[in-house]
Amino acid sequence: GSYLALIGGEFEEGYRYAKFALSLMKKIPTRAHDGMIMFYSNLTKLYVEPAQSSIECYLDSCKVAMKSGNSCAVVSSLVHSTLCLWSGKELNVAVVAMKDAMKESKYHKNVVVLALMRPTFRIALRLMGQSDAPQQDNLPNAFGETFKEDNITEKYAAHLHTIMFAKLSESLIFREFNEARDAADKYFSVDRFASLTPLMFFKRFYSGLVSFWVAREMNESESNKWFKRGVERKDEIEKMSVSASTWNFQNKAYLLQAEEQFCSRNFEMAETLYDAAISSS
């Protein structure tokens, strides 16, 4: 119920479902399913509660799932460690969390989680000025088969969507225009196949920033396409800033609004919105 409510943008309704599910879990615990209940409840909390604190709930769902051998234990570890970076925690904290999650994934031979985590891990190391990020070596699965990182992440649209998000974000952070444009183009090509994930609002935010950046640098016909993409992402974040969490989304909405005005050459309005985004942050 909470997941379907999120898909429909009914965040408060989804939050009520999540709290109801957690209260039932306490009264009628089911060891086999408690980890999954907590995992999906945490997804709702991310949109309604302050992200920096709600991501810690994924550690709890990981511990509970581990007791029953539920596969969402590794996924909870992946989500927590990845969100440590995107929610603005200290880089060394994020790197340690990612190393622990990858160690756990490697032990369980979960090559998908490993492949999805490595690009974000490389971003964190690059931000710290380190160059010892893991390369795309062969990853062994539980059946003794080996795969290259790209072979795993490019096989399914949902996986490619996550990888392209990491690449466009990295290129935005380090101002690598061509790489950002190409990654964003691939990202949007599979966007319709993406499901609602804990990273979704970060994906919308960063893809919106890249879209406005590309729009400013391209010719008129291409610029209009990218500008429209940026506006769509801005509208989505604006809705969440009103119906979900002001704490999580208001600053992001202001920044995307500022980028929109800057692209439209309304520089005074853009400056006001940039200041608002800083103050809200």
GURO-878484 format. One record per residue (C-alpha): residue number from 1; residue in one letter; chain; x, y, z. Coordinates in nm, 3 decimals, decimal comma, padded with zeros to 5 digits. Example, Ala and Ser with C-alpha at 12.3 -4.5 7.8 and 13.67 -1.06 7.14 Angstrom:
<atoms>
<atom 1 'a' 'A' <01,230 -00,450 00,780>>;
<atom 2 's' 'A' <01,367 -00,106 00,714>>;
</atoms>
This chain:
<atoms>
<atom 1 'g' 'A' <00,000 00,000 00,000>>;
<atom 2 's' 'A' <00,276 00,247 00,090>>;
<atom 3 'y' 'A' <00,464 00,171 -00,233>>;
<atom 4 'l' 'A' <00,157 00,222 -00,452>>;
<atom 5 'a' 'A' <00,080 00,546 -00,271>>;
<atom 6 'l' 'A' <00,431 00,673 -00,348>>;
<atom 7 'i' 'A' <00,391 00,588 -00,715>>;
<atom 8 'g' 'A' <00,075 00,799 -00,717>>;
<atom 9 'g' 'A' <00,247 01,085 -00,535>>;
<atom 10 'e' 'A' <00,033 01,037 -00,222>>;
<atom 11 'f' 'A' <00,319 01,069 00,024>>;
<atom 12 'e' 'A' <00,124 01,126 00,345>>;
<atom 13 'e' 'A' <-00,108 00,837 00,258>>;
<atom 14 'g' 'A' <00,193 00,615 00,195>>;
<atom 15 'y' 'A' <00,344 00,724 00,525>>;
<atom 16 'r' 'A' <00,029 00,615 00,709>>;
<atom 17 'y' 'A' <00,046 00,274 00,540>>;
<atom 18 'a' 'A' <00,413 00,242 00,637>>;
<atom 19 'k' 'A' <00,349 00,325 01,003>>;
<atom 20 'f' 'A' <00,055 00,084 01,009>>;
<atom 21 'a' 'A' <00,268 -00,195 00,862>>;
<atom 22 'l' 'A' <00,544 -00,136 01,117>>;
<atom 23 's' 'A' <00,296 -00,137 01,406>>;
<atom 24 'l' 'A' <00,148 -00,467 01,284>>;
<atom 25 'm' 'A' <00,498 -00,609 01,251>>;
<atom 26 'k' 'A' <00,565 -00,538 01,619>>;
<atom 27 'k' 'A' <00,240 -00,704 01,725>>;
<atom 28 'i' 'A' <00,265 -01,000 01,485>>;
<atom 29 'p' 'A' <00,634 -01,045 01,399>>;
<atom 30 't' 'A' <00,720 -01,268 01,103>>;
<atom 31 'r' 'A' <01,090 -01,331 01,091>>;
<atom 32 'a' 'A' <01,084 -01,420 00,721>>;
<atom 33 'h' 'A' <00,920 -01,093 00,614>>;
<atom 34 'd' 'A' <01,010 -00,830 00,876>>;
<atom 35 'g' 'A' <01,319 -00,720 00,684>>;
<atom 36 'm' 'A' <01,118 -00,664 00,367>>;
<atom 37 'i' 'A' <00,846 -00,474 00,556>>;
<atom 38 'm' 'A' <01,108 -00,245 00,707>>;
<atom 39 'f' 'A' <01,281 -00,198 00,371>>;
<atom 40 'y' 'A' <00,969 -00,072 00,194>>;
<atom 41 's' 'A' <00,864 00,135 00,495>>;
<atom 42 'n' 'A' <01,204 00,303 00,485>>;
<atom 43 'l' 'A' <01,144 00,396 00,121>>;
<atom 44 't' 'A' <00,840 00,594 00,230>>;
<atom 45 'k' 'A' <01,027 00,754 00,520>>;
<atom 46 'l' 'A' <01,290 00,887 00,278>>;
<atom 47 'y' 'A' <01,030 01,108 00,113>>;
<atom 48 'v' 'A' <00,859 01,230 00,430>>;
<atom 49 'e' 'A' <01,124 01,238 00,704>>;
<atom 50 'p' 'A' <01,463 01,418 00,687>>;
<atom 51 'a' 'A' <01,677 01,201 00,457>>;
<atom 52 'q' 'A' <01,994 01,224 00,667>>;
<atom 53 's' 'A' <01,824 01,047 00,957>>;
<atom 54 's' 'A' <01,583 00,818 00,771>>;
<atom 55 'i' 'A' <01,861 00,645 00,576>>;
<atom 56 'e' 'A' <01,990 00,500 00,903>>;
<atom 57 'c' 'A' <01,673 00,288 00,915>>;
<atom 58 'y' 'A' <01,821 00,079 00,632>>;
<atom 59 'l' 'A' <02,082 -00,049 00,877>>;
<atom 60 'd' 'A' <01,797 -00,179 01,093>>;
<atom 61 's' 'A' <01,625 -00,352 00,800>>;
<atom 62 'c' 'A' <01,960 -00,504 00,701>>;
<atom 63 'k' 'A' <02,014 -00,653 01,050>>;
<atom 64 'v' 'A' <01,661 -00,793 01,066>>;
<atom 65 'a' 'A' <01,680 -00,939 00,715>>;
<atom 66 'm' 'A' <02,015 -01,101 00,791>>;
<atom 67 'k' 'A' <01,856 -01,305 01,071>>;
<atom 68 's' 'A' <01,618 -01,472 00,826>>;
<atom 69 'g' 'A' <01,854 -01,486 00,528>>;
<atom 70 'n' 'A' <01,631 -01,247 00,333>>;
<atom 71 's' 'A' <01,798 -01,111 00,019>>;
<atom 72 'c' 'A' <01,693 -00,755 00,101>>;
<atom 73 'a' 'A' <01,972 -00,750 00,363>>;
<atom 74 'v' 'A' <02,236 -00,690 00,095>>;
<atom 75 'v' 'A' <02,009 -00,443 -00,087>>;
<atom 76 's' 'A' <01,950 -00,251 00,238>>;
<atom 77 's' 'A' <02,326 -00,230 00,285>>;
<atom 78 'l' 'A' <02,364 -00,104 -00,074>>;
<atom 79 'v' 'A' <02,097 00,163 -00,028>>;
<atom 80 'h' 'A' <02,233 00,285 00,305>>;
<atom 81 's' 'A' <02,592 00,317 00,186>>;
<atom 82 't' 'A' <02,494 00,485 -00,142>>;
<atom 83 'l' 'A' <02,260 00,732 00,026>>;
<atom 84 'c' 'A' <02,538 00,823 00,270>>;
<atom 85 'l' 'A' <02,706 00,993 -00,025>>;
<atom 86 'w' 'A' <02,402 01,154 -00,188>>;
<atom 87 's' 'A' <02,251 01,282 00,137>>;
<atom 88 'g' 'A' <02,569 01,473 00,220>>;
<atom 89 'k' 'A' <02,730 01,270 00,495>>;
<atom 90 'e' 'A' <03,106 01,302 00,544>>;
<atom 91 'l' 'A' <03,295 01,139 00,260>>;
<atom 92 'n' 'A' <03,501 00,914 00,483>>;
<atom 93 'v' 'A' <03,181 00,786 00,646>>;
<atom 94 'a' 'A' <03,029 00,715 00,303>>;
<atom 95 'v' 'A' <03,343 00,537 00,181>>;
<atom 96 'v' 'A' <03,362 00,314 00,488>>;
<atom 97 'a' 'A' <02,993 00,226 00,451>>;
<atom 98 'm' 'A' <03,042 00,140 00,083>>;
<atom 99 'k' 'A' <03,347 -00,075 00,154>>;
<atom 100 'd' 'A' <03,150 -00,270 00,414>>;
<atom 101 'a' 'A' <02,855 -00,315 00,177>>;
<atom 102 'm' 'A' <03,078 -00,431 -00,109>>;
<atom 103 'k' 'A' <03,260 -00,672 00,121>>;
<atom 104 'e' 'A' <02,926 -00,820 00,222>>;
<atom 105 's' 'A' <02,807 -00,838 -00,139>>;
<atom 106 'k' 'A' <03,129 -01,005 -00,247>>;
<atom 107 'y' 'A' <03,096 -01,263 00,031>>;
<atom 108 'h' 'A' <02,744 -01,349 -00,088>>;
<atom 109 'k' 'A' <02,861 -01,332 -00,453>>;
<atom 110 'n' 'A' <02,590 -01,078 -00,534>>;
<atom 111 'v' 'A' <02,743 -00,942 -00,854>>;
<atom 112 'v' 'A' <02,450 -00,712 -00,933>>;
<atom 113 'v' 'A' <02,486 -00,516 -00,609>>;
<atom 114 'l' 'A' <02,862 -00,498 -00,658>>;
<atom 115 'a' 'A' <02,827 -00,369 -01,013>>;
<atom 116 'l' 'A' <02,567 -00,109 -00,912>>;
<atom 117 'm' 'A' <02,775 00,017 -00,620>>;
<atom 118 'r' 'A' <03,116 00,052 -00,783>>;
<atom 119 'p' 'A' <03,044 00,366 -00,993>>;
<atom 120 't' 'A' <02,920 00,552 -00,683>>;
<atom 121 'f' 'A' <03,220 00,427 -00,486>>;
<atom 122 'r' 'A' <03,450 00,564 -00,755>>;
<atom 123 'i' 'A' <03,279 00,904 -00,727>>;
<atom 124 'a' 'A' <03,338 00,913 -00,351>>;
<atom 125 'l' 'A' <03,704 00,821 -00,390>>;
<atom 126 'r' 'A' <03,748 01,078 -00,665>>;
<atom 127 'l' 'A' <03,595 01,348 -00,443>>;
<atom 128 'm' 'A' <03,851 01,253 -00,178>>;
<atom 129 'g' 'A' <04,133 01,289 -00,431>>;
<atom 130 'q' 'A' <04,203 00,918 -00,447>>;
<atom 131 's' 'A' <04,257 00,723 -00,767>>;
<atom 132 'd' 'A' <04,255 00,368 -00,631>>;
<atom 133 'a' 'A' <03,895 00,300 -00,735>>;
<atom 134 'p' 'A' <03,822 -00,061 -00,832>>;
<atom 135 'q' 'A' <03,846 -00,131 -01,201>>;
<atom 136 'q' 'A' <03,599 -00,329 -01,406>>;
<atom 137 'd' 'A' <03,745 -00,669 -01,329>>;
<atom 138 'n' 'A' <03,555 -00,994 -01,360>>;
<atom 139 'l' 'A' <03,292 -01,048 -01,091>>;
<atom 140 'p' 'A' <03,215 -01,409 -00,985>>;
<atom 141 'n' 'A' <02,861 -01,512 -00,901>>;
<atom 142 'a' 'A' <02,737 -01,795 -00,680>>;
<atom 143 'f' 'A' <02,753 -02,041 -00,973>>;
<atom 144 'g' 'A' <03,120 -01,980 -01,048>>;
<atom 145 'e' 'A' <03,046 -01,772 -01,358>>;
<atom 146 't' 'A' <03,232 -01,445 -01,410>>;
<atom 147 'f' 'A' <03,098 -01,122 -01,555>>;
<atom 148 'k' 'A' <03,240 -00,785 -01,646>>;
<atom 149 'e' 'A' <03,083 -00,487 -01,474>>;
<atom 150 'd' 'A' <02,937 -00,346 -01,797>>;
<atom 151 'n' 'A' <02,786 -00,680 -01,895>>;
<atom 152 'i' 'A' <02,579 -00,678 -01,577>>;
<atom 153 't' 'A' <02,472 -00,316 -01,569>>;
<atom 154 'e' 'A' <02,384 -00,284 -01,939>>;
<atom 155 'k' 'A' <02,175 -00,601 -01,954>>;
<atom 156 'y' 'A' <01,867 -00,452 -01,784>>;
<atom 157 'a' 'A' <01,722 -00,105 -01,827>>;
<atom 158 'a' 'A' <01,672 -00,053 -01,452>>;
<atom 159 'h' 'A' <02,039 -00,127 -01,386>>;
<atom 160 'l' 'A' <02,153 00,095 -01,674>>;
<atom 161 'h' 'A' <01,934 00,375 -01,537>>;
<atom 162 't' 'A' <02,121 00,365 -01,205>>;
<atom 163 'i' 'A' <02,464 00,349 -01,368>>;
<atom 164 'm' 'A' <02,390 00,640 -01,602>>;
<atom 165 'f' 'A' <02,269 00,841 -01,303>>;
<atom 166 'a' 'A' <02,605 00,785 -01,135>>;
<atom 167 'k' 'A' <02,792 00,885 -01,450>>;
<atom 168 'l' 'A' <02,591 01,199 -01,519>>;
<atom 169 's' 'A' <02,624 01,303 -01,154>>;
<atom 170 'e' 'A' <02,999 01,248 -01,154>>;
<atom 171 's' 'A' <03,034 01,447 -01,476>>;
<atom 172 'l' 'A' <02,822 01,728 -01,334>>;
<atom 173 'i' 'A' <03,029 01,746 -01,016>>;
<atom 174 'f' 'A' <03,358 01,755 -01,207>>;
<atom 175 'r' 'A' <03,220 01,973 -01,491>>;
<atom 176 'e' 'A' <03,281 01,724 -01,773>>;
<atom 177 'f' 'A' <03,025 01,845 -02,022>>;
<atom 178 'n' 'A' <03,044 01,584 -02,299>>;
<atom 179 'e' 'A' <03,036 01,296 -02,053>>;
<atom 180 'a' 'A' <02,742 01,450 -01,867>>;
<atom 181 'r' 'A' <02,544 01,502 -02,189>>;
<atom 182 'd' 'A' <02,606 01,149 -02,317>>;
<atom 183 'a' 'A' <02,526 00,985 -01,984>>;
<atom 184 'a' 'A' <02,210 01,192 -01,944>>;
<atom 185 'd' 'A' <02,096 01,100 -02,295>>;
<atom 186 'k' 'A' <02,127 00,729 -02,211>>;
<atom 187 'y' 'A' <01,963 00,791 -01,875>>;
<atom 188 'f' 'A' <01,655 00,949 -02,032>>;
<atom 189 's' 'A' <01,638 00,677 -02,300>>;
<atom 190 'v' 'A' <01,560 00,417 -02,031>>;
<atom 191 'd' 'A' <01,383 00,648 -01,786>>;
<atom 192 'r' 'A' <01,040 00,505 -01,865>>;
<atom 193 'f' 'A' <01,155 00,162 -01,747>>;
<atom 194 'a' 'A' <01,279 00,285 -01,409>>;
<atom 195 's' 'A' <01,091 00,180 -01,097>>;
<atom 196 'l' 'A' <01,052 00,379 -00,777>>;
<atom 197 't' 'A' <01,372 00,335 -00,577>>;
<atom 198 'p' 'A' <01,531 00,502 -00,273>>;
<atom 199 'l' 'A' <01,756 00,695 -00,512>>;
<atom 200 'm' 'A' <01,474 00,823 -00,731>>;
<atom 201 'f' 'A' <01,447 01,181 -00,607>>;
<atom 202 'f' 'A' <01,825 01,222 -00,624>>;
<atom 203 'k' 'A' <01,808 01,093 -00,981>>;
<atom 204 'r' 'A' <01,540 01,346 -01,071>>;
<atom 205 'f' 'A' <01,732 01,630 -00,910>>;
<atom 206 'y' 'A' <02,071 01,563 -01,070>>;
<atom 207 's' 'A' <01,925 01,478 -01,412>>;
<atom 208 'g' 'A' <01,738 01,810 -01,395>>;
<atom 209 'l' 'A' <02,057 02,002 -01,321>>;
<atom 210 'v' 'A' <02,238 01,833 -01,610>>;
<atom 211 's' 'A' <01,944 01,901 -01,844>>;
<atom 212 'f' 'A' <01,953 02,275 -01,777>>;
<atom 213 'w' 'A' <02,332 02,277 -01,814>>;
<atom 214 'v' 'A' <02,315 02,102 -02,151>>;
<atom 215 'a' 'A' <02,030 02,330 -02,262>>;
<atom 216 'r' 'A' <02,253 02,635 -02,214>>;
<atom 217 'e' 'A' <02,531 02,490 -02,429>>;
<atom 218 'm' 'A' <02,340 02,343 -02,726>>;
<atom 219 'n' 'A' <02,187 02,491 -03,040>>;
<atom 220 'e' 'A' <01,823 02,602 -03,032>>;
<atom 221 's' 'A' <01,655 02,278 -03,142>>;
<atom 222 'e' 'A' <01,858 02,063 -02,903>>;
<atom 223 's' 'A' <01,836 02,326 -02,631>>;
<atom 224 'n' 'A' <01,456 02,312 -02,629>>;
<atom 225 'k' 'A' <01,458 01,935 -02,578>>;
<atom 226 'w' 'A' <01,695 01,956 -02,284>>;
<atom 227 'f' 'A' <01,520 02,258 -02,135>>;
<atom 228 'k' 'A' <01,191 02,068 -02,141>>;
<atom 229 'r' 'A' <01,356 01,776 -01,960>>;
<atom 230 'g' 'A' <01,487 02,012 -01,694>>;
<atom 231 'v' 'A' <01,145 02,173 -01,643>>;
<atom 232 'e' 'A' <00,982 01,831 -01,605>>;
<atom 233 'r' 'A' <01,231 01,738 -01,335>>;
<atom 234 'k' 'A' <01,183 02,075 -01,165>>;
<atom 235 'd' 'A' <00,804 02,027 -01,159>>;
<atom 236 'e' 'A' <00,845 01,683 -00,999>>;
<atom 237 'i' 'A' <01,071 01,816 -00,723>>;
<atom 238 'e' 'A' <00,838 02,113 -00,665>>;
<atom 239 'k' 'A' <00,546 01,876 -00,605>>;
<atom 240 'm' 'A' <00,751 01,677 -00,354>>;
<atom 241 's' 'A' <00,856 01,994 -00,170>>;
<atom 242 'v' 'A' <00,486 02,063 -00,109>>;
<atom 243 's' 'A' <00,332 01,718 -00,063>>;
<atom 244 'a' 'A' <00,627 01,527 00,089>>;
<atom 245 's' 'A' <00,911 01,689 00,287>>;
<atom 246 't' 'A' <00,998 02,058 00,276>>;
<atom 247 'w' 'A' <01,324 01,973 00,452>>;
<atom 248 'n' 'A' <01,434 01,732 00,178>>;
<atom 249 'f' 'A' <01,304 01,905 -00,133>>;
<atom 250 'q' 'A' <01,264 02,281 -00,092>>;
<atom 251 'n' 'A' <01,632 02,361 -00,147>>;
<atom 252 'k' 'A' <01,641 02,133 -00,452>>;
<atom 253 'a' 'A' <01,327 02,295 -00,593>>;
<atom 254 'y' 'A' <01,478 02,644 -00,551>>;
<atom 255 'l' 'A' <01,800 02,539 -00,726>>;
<atom 256 'l' 'A' <01,617 02,389 -01,023>>;
<atom 257 'q' 'A' <01,396 02,699 -01,042>>;
<atom 258 'a' 'A' <01,710 02,913 -01,045>>;
<atom 259 'e' 'A' <01,857 02,706 -01,327>>;
<atom 260 'e' 'A' <01,535 02,743 -01,525>>;
<atom 261 'q' 'A' <01,540 03,121 -01,486>>;
<atom 262 'f' 'A' <01,911 03,136 -01,573>>;
<atom 263 'c' 'A' <01,843 02,942 -01,895>>;
<atom 264 's' 'A' <01,561 03,188 -01,972>>;
<atom 265 'r' 'A' <01,805 03,477 -01,911>>;
<atom 266 'n' 'A' <01,606 03,610 -01,615>>;
<atom 267 'f' 'A' <01,926 03,668 -01,424>>;
<atom 268 'e' 'A' <01,791 03,876 -01,136>>;
<atom 269 'm' 'A' <01,524 03,616 -01,058>>;
<atom 270 'a' 'A' <01,785 03,342 -01,094>>;
<atom 271 'e' 'A' <02,012 03,516 -00,842>>;
<atom 272 't' 'A' <01,725 03,545 -00,593>>;
<atom 273 'l' 'A' <01,645 03,175 -00,629>>;
<atom 274 'y' 'A' <02,010 03,072 -00,597>>;
<atom 275 'd' 'A' <02,023 03,264 -00,267>>;
<atom 276 'a' 'A' <01,698 03,096 -00,158>>;
<atom 277 'a' 'A' <01,844 02,753 -00,235>>;
<atom 278 'i' 'A' <02,152 02,830 -00,025>>;
<atom 279 's' 'A' <01,941 02,958 00,265>>;
<atom 280 's' 'A' <01,708 02,659 00,249>>;
<atom 281 's' 'A' <02,003 02,419 00,251>>;
</atoms>
